[in-house]
């Protein structure tokens, strides 16, 4: 297995999450807490919160997903921009997605001292949707049971996430998923406008049967 930037990011996240589980003080300091960010000027929480996870299942799901879709984005950027600049851009893409996906949550909850969140879901969602923009007809399988073309599953996910974000009643930061996804789409279109045209052409050629 090649030691890609995707693998390195996963390794770092596993190590930092494991340390946070052992050290409650670290978990509390790195948690995404808008109230403390605003009042204590702890802006580093925007990034640090993406390096910790609630539990093993949360970590496994995010990193398993990122492993498959992150590699697609990483290879795409290396192909488009060259190895060195492509890897740098991929790292900025992932960190940027984590930050940007949390901005709406920050503004929504900056006066709520009880609100806190953690996890790399915004960055992972960005990788998934960037991959969908690059290869919209590639199948994405849910738990190995239901497989759908990426653009179909992506559309269903966006609708579900938008509805759940409006409800805001299940304790999951759906805003991070939604804005992470939009960041991934916008990123690919900015880096490679031609990808938008290719996306449309591939969708036009799609035949369900």
N, C-alpha and C positions, 0 to 999 in steps of 0.2 A: 504494500500500500504506500503510495507516494505521500510524503509529508507536505501537504498543501496548506495554504493559509486557512482553509476551512477546518482542517484537522487541528491546527494549532489553536484556533479560536475555541474549538470544542474542548480541547485539552485544558486551556486556561479556565474556561467556564466550569468544567467539572471540578477542578482543583479549588477554585474560589468558592463554589457552592458548598463543597465538602467542608471547607474551613468555616464557612458561615454557619453550617449546622452545628459545628462543635463550639463555636464562639458566639453566643447571643449578642455580645457587645458589637461584634463585627456585623452581624446581621442587621442590627438596629441602625448602625451608622451608615450602611450602604443601602438601606431600604429607600425606595422612592417615596418620599414624604413631602408633598408640596408645601405644607405649612412650614416645615423646618428649612426647606430650600429657600423660601421667601424671607423668613425671619432671621435665619442664621447664615444666609448667603452660602449655603452648601450646594453649589451648582454641580459639583462632581457627582452628586447622587443621580443625575440624569444618565451618566455612563455606568457608574458602579452598580446601580440596581439591575442592569442587564447582565451582570456577571454572577448573580446569585439567584437561587430558585427555592421555592417553598419546600419541596420534598423530592425524593428520588423519581417519582413518576412524572412530576412537572419537568424536571431536568431531562429525563430520558425522552419524553415526547418532543420537547423543543430541540434537543441536540440531534435526535434521530432524524427529524424533519430537516433540520439545517444541514445535516451531512449530505443528503441527497440533492437538495435544491441549492445550497450554497456552492457546491462544486460546479453546478451549471453556470451560475453567475460568474464565479471566479474564472472558469475557462473562457467564457464569453469575453470578459474584460481583458484577459491576457491576449486573446486572439485579436481584439480590436485595438488595444493600446500598447501591446508589447508586454514582456514579462514583468519588468520592474515597475513601470507605471501602472500596469494592469493590476498587480498585487496591491500596490499602494491605494489605488482607487477602490479596490474591493474592500479593503480595511476601512476606508473612509465611508464607503457605502453602508457597511454593517453598523459602524458606530453612529453614523449620521441617522440611520433608520431608527435606532434605539432612542436617540435624542428627540428627533422630530415626532415620532409616534407618541411620545409622552407629553408633548407640549400642550395639546388640548386638555389632557387630564390635569396638568399643572394649573392652567388657568381656571379650570372648573373647580378644583379642590384646594386652591392655595390658602383659603381661609378656614379649611376644615382640618383641625389638628388631629382628628381621628383617622383620616384617610392615609393608607399606605399600600404600596404595591411593589412587586418585584418580578424579575424574569426577563428573558430576552425575546419575548413574543413579538414585539414590534419589529426587531431585526429579522426574526425568522419569517414573519409574514411578508416582509419586504423581499426576502430571498425567494419565497414561494411565488409571489406575483411577478417578480422580475423574470423568473424562469418561465412562467406562463406566457409572458409577452414574447419571450424568445422562442418558445416551442409550445404554442397553444394547443396543438393537437395531440401532444404526448399524454398518455393516460396517467392519471393519478389514482391510486387505489387506497380506499379507506379500509384499514385493518386487513388488507389482503382479500376483502370480500366483494366490495363494490368498486368497479373501476370506471372512471369517466374521463373524457378529454379535459385537459387542464382548464380550458376557457369556460367549460360548462360548470365544473366544480368551483372555479373561481367566482363565477357570477353568483352561484348559489351561496357561497361563503360570504360574499359582500352583502347580499340581501339579508342573510341571517345575522351577520355582525351588526349591520345598521339597525335592524329591528331591536336586537338585544341591547345595543348601546343606548337606544332611546329609552328602553325600559330601565336599565341600570339597576336590576334587582337581584342579580345572581352572584354578586361578589367578584365577578371577572371583569377585568379592564378591557372591554370590547373596543373601546376607543383606540387603544394601542394597536389592536389587530387591524382595525379599519384604516387608520392613518398610516400604519406600517405598510399595508397592502398598497395604498395609494402612492406612498413614497416609492415603492418598488416599481410600480408602473411608470411614474413620472421619471424616475432615474434612467430607465432603459430608453425612454423616448428622448431624453436630453442627450445621453451618450451616443445613441444611434437612432436618429429620426427615421431612418430607413426601416428599422424594426417595426415601427407602427404600420407602415405600408405592407410589410411582409406578414404581419399579424392579420391584417384585414384580408389579404389574399389567401392565406391559409384557412381562415374562417369560411371564406366563400367556397373553398373546395371541399369543405367538410360534408361528409355523407354519413348519417347515423347507421345506415345498413348497406 
